[in-house]
Every structure is written in C-alpha cells, then in structure tokens.
Amino acid sequence: MSTSAEYTDYVLDQLSSLGVIHTSKMFGGVLLIIYGTQLGVIIEDILYFKVTAPELQTKLQTQGSQQFTYTRKDKEEPVVIKNWWSVPEEILEDRDKVVDLANITLGREDL
C-alpha cells in the first residue's frame, strides 16, 4: 500500500481552508491530523475519513463510499476498518463539499 505525493498534495490543497493539517506515515499511507484529531487517512491514492456517526456512514454509503479493507496473508476474508470511509470523488473534487464533509466528520457541523 502506498500513496503518491501528488495525490497527498491535492488532498491537502482541497482541505486547506480547514487550517493546518499535519501528516504522518501510516501503513504505507498518510495519516491526516487536524487540531490533534484524526481526520482520515490516504491509502493507495484514496482518501478515507474517520467517520464514527452511523447516520453519516449511511449517507456516505448511499453516495458510493466504501469502508477501507485489506487482506492479511493468514486470512481469507478481508479485514474491514469500520470507521474509515472513502470520500466519493465527486465530493473530493468540490472544495466546498469536501470541506463541509470534513467539518461534519470532525463534529464541527451538523449532518
């Protein structure tokens, strides 16, 4: 699992109005942290937000979002990370929409 610097820069640019986002490497991807809170992660050039609210998970799922999964060598079934949901491309491409979603994810705005 890896993430390109170009995609990471694109995501950070789209989210720049949120404030300073700190990054760190995680599982070959990039962890996104803002104000000491995990916003999400970028893995294999896909942005996942950490979504804990069930109603937001349901809304994202209806928009085509998927949970992050990976396969372990010692298991046949994929491992599902239940709170990491992909940000649909049409939302990521619209700066206002992705910032709104980030604020909802962070609990700064209501759904």
N, C-alpha and C positions, 0 to 999 in steps of 0.2 A: 504494500500500500504506500503510495507516495502522492505528493501534491506539488504542482508546479508553482514556482514563484510568481509567474504571470497571473495565474488564477487567484492566488492569495492576494496579490496587489489589487486585482479587480474587485474582489470582495471587500477588502478594506476601504477602497475608494467609494464603493457603493454605500458603505456604512459610516463614512467619515463624519457625517453630521451628528452621530451619537456621542462623539468625544473620542478620547484616546483609547484605542483597543490594543491591549497587549497580546502578544502571541508567544507561544512556546511549542516546541515539537512534541508530538504525542502519537505513538503508533504509526509513525511514518507520515502522519498528517500534521495539521496545525491547529492547536487549541486557541480559541478566541476568548479573551477575558476582558471585561469592562467593569470598572469600579469594583474590582475584587470578585466579580460574579462571572461564572462560566456562561457565556452566551451560546457557544456552539463549537463546532469543530469542522475543519475542512479535510476530507479524506478522498483521495483519488479525484480531485477537482470537482467534488460535490460538497456543497455547504449544507451542514446539518445544524439546526438549532436545538438546544436542550429545552424540550417542551414537556412540562410536568402537568399542565392543566388538561384534564381529559376532554373538555369541550373544545379546546384549541387543537388537540390531537385529532379529534373527529373532523373538525373543519379542515385541517390540513390534508387529512386523508381523502376527503371529498375533492380536493383540488389536485390530487395526484401525488401527494407527498408519501414517502415510504420511510419506514424505520431503517436504521443502519443495521446491516447484518454482515457477519463474516463467518467463514468456515474454519474450524480447527482441524488439524491433521488427525486428531484422535477421535473425532466425532463425525457422524454422517450428517446430522441435522445442523443447519446453520444456527449460530448464536445471534439472538436478536437483542439489540440495545434499545430497550423500550422507550427511553426518553429522548433519543436522538432522531429527529425527523428531518428529512430532506426539505430544502426550500425549493419550491417549484420554480423553474427557470423564468416563467412569466412574472413572478413576484421579484426574483432577484434582478431581473433586467430593469425594473421600475424602481428607481431610487427611493421614491416616497413610500411605495408599498413595502419594500424590504425593511426600511427604517421603522415603519409602523409595526410590522410584524416583530421586529427585534424588540421594540418597546413593549409590545404585548407580552412577548416571551419573558422579558425582564420584569414584568409586573408593573411597568410604568404607566400603562394604559389598559383600559378595559377592552375585552373582546368585542 
